[in-house]
């Protein structure tokens, strides 16, 4: 099995010394998590690159997303969310555990890194 490292350097993108941010560029692609009627997050853990987003898809059963008190965490998705999708962009590296406070034991986590590693089968 090979491991491929995907790293984007600011110099390679021409960011930094150029002075300014291109606000027209979309954020890096993210991940999707389903809050299921079976009272679980699917997948329960995701890994993304810093600056990417995670979108939680809420179906017919009400759920929310409440992050543990970890520095750099995004805003919670409060309330009882039904039939909608809500995204959060992660700007800090680290691991961000979360739970649905409506359903005890329904938990997940987002790991954010500078590089994302993919396992590639030979």
Phi, psi and omega in degrees: 000135178256150175246127180251131178257129177252114180229132176247124179263144179301323180295323180292331180271353181077023179261157175115266184292345180289340175074078178145158183244136178276099183284352179276348180283135178287157176292161177303152180298152183240202182238162176241140177232129177265131170268104194271160174294342178278010176062055173206160173265134183229109001282158181284333178229139175226152176237129181226167175275146178306134182095351179273173183242162169235133177248124176265126178260116181258129180264219186282345179261131183292137177216166170217176179227115179240117183279145172298158181286077180242135179303136177087002181291153176280177179293141176298160172252091189273176177090198178239093188273126181228134174053048174207168178239136180229132182249153172225137176264135182255113185259352180242147174281156179139185177247130186238092177290150178212166180213158168268117183283351176282326185238098179306136179090352179272102187227164176199180176206153175240125174254129183242128180225167176290326179237149176246132182256133178241136173270129182241126178287146180293000000 
